Amino acid sequence: MTDPRGVCAKRAEALVPGVPYVRGWSAAKQGADALAGQLQALGLDADFPGLRADVNINGDGIVCLGAVRPEAVQLLVRLLETGLTAEMALESNRTEAA
């Protein structure tokens, strides 16, 4: 199954001429590196040992998380929720001040 953006398309194992694999992989590498930096800052880098950049058959970059313990994912979810809550509160305060 492939979504409209091709994210779920198969990994590129046999390269086809004319498909921008390097551009897609480079974008995925930037995303994976950014996530790795944040995970390291939170002390969660050891919980995501399979984090890596890849590319699919359409040349779209994909970030693979690999096998992750459920507890690590639950902690990541709580951190995302906390961040979003803080961001929404800050935006609300800005709107009220304007």
C-alpha positions in Angstrom: 0.0 0.0 0.0 1.3 3.5 -0.9 -0.1 6.7 0.4 -0.4 9.8 -2.0 3.1 10.9 -1.1 4.6 7.5 -1.7 5.9 7.2 1.9 4.9 3.6 2.1 6.4 2.6 -1.2 9.1 -0.1 -1.2 12.7 0.8 -0.4 14.8 1.5 -3.4 16.9 -1.6 -3.8 17.4 -1.6 -7.5 18.0 1.9 -8.8 16.3 3.3 -11.9 17.9 6.0 -14.0 16.4 9.4 -13.7 15.0 9.0 -10.2 16.4 11.6 -7.8 17.5 9.1 -5.1 20.3 11.3 -3.7 18.1 14.3 -3.2 15.5 12.2 -1.4 18.1 10.4 0.7 19.7 13.7 1.6 16.4 15.1 2.9 15.9 12.0 4.9 19.4 12.2 6.3 18.8 15.8 7.5 15.6 14.7 9.2 17.2 11.6 10.7 20.1 13.7 12.0 17.8 16.3 13.5 15.8 13.7 15.2 18.9 11.9 16.4 20.2 15.2 17.9 17.0 15.7 19.9 16.9 12.1 21.0 20.4 12.4 22.2 19.7 15.6 24.1 16.8 13.8 25.8 18.9 10.7 26.6 16.8 8.6 24.3 19.3 7.9 21.5 20.1 4.4 22.8 16.3 3.6 22.5 16.4 4.3 18.7 19.4 2.3 17.5 17.8 1.7 14.1 17.3 5.4 13.3 18.5 5.9 9.7 17.8 7.7 6.4 16.6 5.7 3.4 14.9 6.3 0.1 11.9 4.6 -1.6 11.5 3.5 -5.2 10.1 6.9 -6.1 13.2 8.7 -4.8 11.3 10.1 -1.7 13.4 10.3 1.4 12.2 8.3 4.3 13.3 8.1 8.0 13.3 4.7 9.4 13.0 4.4 13.2 13.8 0.7 13.4 12.6 -1.5 16.2 11.7 0.6 19.3 10.7 -0.4 22.8 7.0 0.5 23.6 8.2 2.4 26.7 10.5 4.6 24.6 7.7 5.4 22.1 5.3 6.2 25.0 7.9 8.6 26.5 8.4 10.2 23.0 4.6 10.7 22.8 4.5 12.4 26.2 7.4 14.7 25.2 5.6 15.6 22.0 2.4 16.3 23.8 4.1 18.4 26.4 5.8 20.4 23.6 2.7 20.9 21.7 0.8 22.0 24.8 3.5 24.5 25.6 3.5 25.8 22.1 -0.3 26.2 22.1 -0.2 28.0 25.4 2.4 30.4 24.1 0.4 31.1 20.9 -2.7 31.7 23.0 -0.8 34.2 25.1 0.4 36.0 22.0 -3.1 36.2 20.6 -4.5 37.5 23.9 -1.8 40.1 24.1 -2.5 41.4 20.6 
